[in-house]
């Protein structure tokens, strides 16, 4: 078996792994780097050269895992795409939205490489996509090789509990096995239940390490964080301020909307309109449609029925009054420019009545990350378009993550008991923590941290 880390960055970036198992080749994920631009954001597909990649398996449809799928298929024209069933209903929308964003960035930022692919290309590739339910064994290798007598390895998706359609991926050959966690959540969220990785055994484990540098604070639980959020929202609405919750359009937005719906149903928050934006509206509809076909809590909770959702129209953010206790749950989670979250924040940051509540990760180099780091009264550079702003609004951070806590992932390593663990999808400090802990607890397990573009033979 050979494995290569195709992420061009040593930090969280464009997730993609090349696996060669028993003379068959597959790509696990095809992400785009969220902090790079143009071709610098692409995985290192060029290192694969003319290898005959037979399939691309997608763990879930977040941009850093699927954003360059058309480019991977352009380089590997014989490959077909395998996705968890719910991701099959999402992937084309994500890719078309990416084309829209890149087209706008070409015009506004002068990035000549954009768009890296077109709407027509996405449409032409769609027949190569195929969705499969969890816990079904799939023969993914090329039919021509199988016909010639080659053994066909199998692939199986396991529910990862991270977002709708997320999966860990098992590869089984005749002699070797590999399991890729993708992004995984081992605790129940508001809607999605914890990952179901029961019975996973593999010789090689590719492990995400997102929260390796973040211990869970003593006494902090999901329930205590929800209580903090409820109290903070109530306090803001009482002073007639507005609440802005920036959220990723897929997953985080629907989890927060579900939480608000339950709180309003229980009388902990008053019933009122909730403003949403953009692609989050589409994904919210898909969450509702797939409610009874998903391993989730509150399967009868239809977000469009339980909440009075108002979709923000273009230009509405600049015109509407920010008074009277409005609630906004809008994209993007890191407040990228030209998004509702960014434009609302620009109007709210200088007003002490307003509150901005973060419920997920915001990279320090993004507008959201810079806002989280700013102290009350501090003037800082928010974004190129907004320039410098002075923070007077309330800013709070709530740990409602959709990623597994590091202790749970460490326990999972012990349950799988692999011969080799490959660490990825995390910063240097996160990977260092996992490497040290795994070696201490399981000294017989070999721990590797493949550098960008590095091939390892196992």
N, C-alpha and C positions, 0 to 999 in steps of 0.2 A: 504494500500500500504506500502511495505517495500522497502527501497533502501539502498544499501551498496556501499561504495567507496572501490574498490579493488586495487587501485593504492598503491604500497608498500611504496611510498614516499609522504611527505607532499608538495613537489614541483612538477613541471611538470615531469612526469615519464611515467609509463606504464598505459595508460588510459584504464579503464574498470569499468563499473558500473553494479551491479546486481539489477534487479528490480523484485519484486513480486507484481503483480497486479491482484486482484480478483482470487486468487488461480492459477494463471499462472506465469511462471518464464522465464525471458529473460535476456541475457547479452548484454549490449551496449558497444561494442568495446572489443578488446582483444590485447592490446598493449604490447610492450616490452620496458623496461626502457633503454633509450639510453646511460646512464652513468654507468650502473651496468653490472656485468658480471655473467654468469652462471645462476643458479636458483634464485639468488637475483634480477634478472631483470624481474621476472615473476609476474603478478598480484596475489593477494592473493586468488586464486581459492580454496585453501584448506579450507577456511572459509565457503564456500558454502556447503561443505560436500556432502551428498547424495541427495541434492535437485535436483529435476527432472527439470533441465533447458531444455526448449523446443526449444529455438531458440537463435542464436547469430546474432545481427544486427550490421553491420559495418558502421561507419560514413564515413570513407575514408581510403585509403590504405597507409598512412604514417606509418612508422615502429612502432611509439609509440602508434598507434591505432589498428594495425593488426598483429604485429610481433609474437604473441604467439597464434594465432588462432588454429593451430594444437594441441597445448597443452590443450586449452579449450575444443576442441572437443574430445580429449582423455579422459578428466575427465567427460564430459557430452555427452556420446555416442548417446543419443537420439536426440540431438539438430541438427537442420539444420541451414544453414547460409543464411542470407538475406543481400543483398548489393544493392546499387544504380547500375543501369545498366552499366555505364562506369567503375565502380570499378570492376565489374565482369570480365572485360577484362584485368584487371591489377593485381588482387590479387595473382594469381598463380605465376606470374613473380616475385613479391615482395617476396613471401615466398621461392621460389627456390633460389633467390639471398641471402636470409637470411641463408639458409643452406650452401651455398658456403662460406659466411663470417664466420660463426661459425666453419666450418671445417678448414678453414685457421687459425683461432684463436686458435683452439685446438692444431694445430701443432706448431704455433709460440709462443703462450703465455702459453701453457700447461694447458688450461682450460679443465679439464677432463669431465665436464658435456656436453661439446659441441660435436656434434651438438645436440640441444635439440629435434630436429625432423629431418627426413630424406627426401630426394627427393621422395622416394617411398611412404612415408606417405602422402606427399602433393598430389601426384597423386591419391592416394586411396581416399582422402577426397574430391577431386574436385567435384564428383557427388552430394555432399551435398550442393554445392553453387548454389544460384539462384539470378539472377539480376532482378531488377524491376525499371521501370521508375519513375520519380518524380511525386508526387501528384496522386498516385494510392493507394487506401486503400487495405491493405493486411491482411488476416487472418493468423496469425503466430502460433497460439497455437496448441497443439497436437491434431491430428485427433481423437484419442481415447477418449479424454476428450470431444471434441465437439459432438462426436457420443453419449456419455453418457448423453448429455443434458447440459453440462457446456457451459456458454457463452464464445465465442472466442473473445478476444480483437483484436483490429485492429492496424496496424502500417502504417505510411505514411512517405515517404522521401520527404524532402523539399530541394531544391537546396541551398547549403551553400556558393557557390562562392569562396571557399578556394583553391581547386585544382580540376582537372578533376575527376568527380564522387564523390565529397564531398556532405554530406547531414546533415541536422538537422533531428532528428528522433522524430516523434509524436507517442505516445502510447495512445490509447483511450479504456477505459473500459466502462462498463455500467454506473458506477458512478464516475469514476476518470479519469483524464487525466494528462499526463506528457510529457514535451518536452525537448529534449536533444539537445543543440546547436551543439555539436561536435566542430570542429574548423570552424569558420565562418568569412567571409569577407563582410562587408557592403559597400565597395566601389569598383568601377570598377578597374580591373587590365588591363594590356595591352591586354590580350586575354579574360579571363573570366570576365563576368559581375558580378555585386554585387549579394549577396544572395537574394533569393526570399522567404522571410519568411512572406509574406503578409497574414494577417488573422489568424496568429497563436494565439490561446488562450489555456491556460492550467492552471490547478490548481498548478502543480509542475513544476518548471523550473530548469534544471541542466545547469549551465552557465559556459562557458570557461572564464578565467580571464587573459589570457596570457599577455596582455599589460596594466594591471591595474597599474603598477608602471612606466608607460611611457607616460607622456602627450605629445600631439602634439605641437611642438615648434611653436611659433607665426610666421606667415608668411610662414610656411612650408606646401607645398602641394605636391601631387604626381608629378604635372607638374614641380614644382621648383626642385624636386629631380632628375627628368629625365634630366632637363637642366644642373644640376651640373654634372651628370654622363657623358653626352655628352662632356662637356667642359673638364672633367678630362681625358676621353679617347683620345680626340683630342690632348691634351697636351702631353700625354705619347707617342702616335704614332709619334708626331712631333720630339721628341728627340730619336726616334728609339728604344724605350723601348717596352716591352711586357705588355699586360694587362691580369691579371688573375682574373676571377670572379668565386669564389667557390659557388656552388649552389646545393641545394637538387635535386636529379635526377628526382623526380616527382613534377612537378608544377613550382618550381622556375626556373629551367633550361629552360623550354619551354617559360615562360613569358619573360625571358631575351633574349632568341633567337628571339622571336617575336619583341621585342623592337629594337634589333639590325637590324633586317630585315627592319623594317619601317624606321629607321634612315638612312640606306643605300639607301633605295628607295627614300627618300626625299633629298638625297645628303648631309646630315649632317655628315655622316661618309662615307669614301671611301669603295667601294666594295672590299672585300678581304675574304680569307678563315677564317672560325671560327672553332676552334678545340673543339671537345666535347669528352666525354668519357663514357664508360661502359653502365650501365643500362639507362642512360639518352637518349641514342640513341633509345632504344626500346620504351620508353615513348614518345619520340618526334614523332615517327612513329604513335603511337596510338592517340596522339593529332591531327595529320594530318588526320587520318582515321575517327575520330569522329568530325571533324570540323563542319559539317553541322547538327550534331545531338546534339550540345551543345549550351547552352545559352552564346554565346561569341561574341565579336567584331571580325571583320576581318575574317569572316568564310571562305572566299576564299583564305586566306593566308596559303599556304602550306610551312612549314618551310624548308623541304628538297628541294623545288624548289626555294624558295626565297633566300636561303643562300647557299653558297658553304661550306657545312659541311664536316669536315675531322674528322673521328673517330680515336682517338689515339690508336695505337696498343701497346701490352705489351712491355715494355722496351723503347718505343719511347721517353718518357719524359726525360729519362736520356741521350739520344743520341742527340736530336735535339738542334740546336743553338737557344739561346734566344736573338735574335736580329732581326732588320728589322720590328718591329711593329706587332707582332703576337697577336691574341686575343684568349684567352682560356676561355671557359665556361664549367667547369668540376665539377664533384662531388669529394668529399662530401662538403656540405655547412659548416661543422665545421672542415674540414681538418683532418679527421680521418686518422690514419696511413694506409699505403698500398693503398692509393687512389691517383689519378692524382693530385688533388688539393694539397694534402700534399707534394708530391714529387716535384711538380713545385715550391711550396712556399719555400722549402728548398733551391732550386737553386736561387730563386729571392730575398729572404729577404736581403741578403748582398749587393745587387747591386742597387745604387741610380737611375739608369735609369728605373728600373722596377716598376710596380704599381700593387697592390693587392686591389681590390675593393669588399667590402662586401655589399650584397644586401638583407641580411636576418639575422636571429638570429644566434649567435654563443655562446654557453654556455661558461662562463668564465673558466671552467675546461678543455676545449678542446684545441687542438693546435690553432684552429682558434680564440678562445676567448683569449688565451694568446697573440697571435699576435696583435689582436685589441687593447689590453691594453698596449702594449709595446710602449715606446716613441722612437723617432728617436735617434739612437746611443746607445740604451739600449741593453745590453746582457741579454738574458732570456732563460729559458728551454722551448724549443718549443715542443718536444715530446721525449719519451724514445729512439726511433731509431735515431733521428736527434741530440739529445743532446742540448747543448746551442748554440744559434745563436745570431748575433748582427744585429739589424734592421737598415738598411740604405735605404730600398725601401720605396716608397710612399704607405701609407695605408689609405684608406678612407672608410667611412661607409655611405650607402645611405638607406633612409627609404622607401623601396619599399615592405612593408610587405604584406603578404597574410592573416593576421589576422585583425579582426575588431579593430579599435581604441576604447579606453575605453568609450569615451563619446557616441559613437554609440551603444555600448552594453548596456550602462545605459539607453539610450532612448528605446531600445528594451524591457527592463524589464518593463518599463512603459506601452508599447503597449500591452504586454502579460497580465499584471496585475495578476500574479499568487498569490496564498495564501502563497506559500513557494518557496524560491530560495535556491538551493544548489550550492555552489561555488566550482569549481575544475579547473584543468589544469592551474595552475598559482602558482607563489611563494607566500610566506607569505605576502610580501608587496603589491602584486597585489590583493590578496583576501581581505586584510585589507582595501584597498581603496574602493573596490566595496561594502564591508559590510557597511562601514561608509556612502557612498553616497546613497545606497539603503535605509538605515534606515532614512536618512535625508529627502530624497525625498518622500519615500513611507513608512511611519511609520507603516502601517498596514501589510506590507509584512514581514513574518518571514524569517530571513536569517540564514542558517546553513552552517557550514564548516566541513563536516564529516571527521574525521581523518582516516588514512589508516586502513581499516578493520572494520570501524564503521558502524553498522546498525542503520538506523533511521526509525521509524514508522510514517507514515503520514496519 
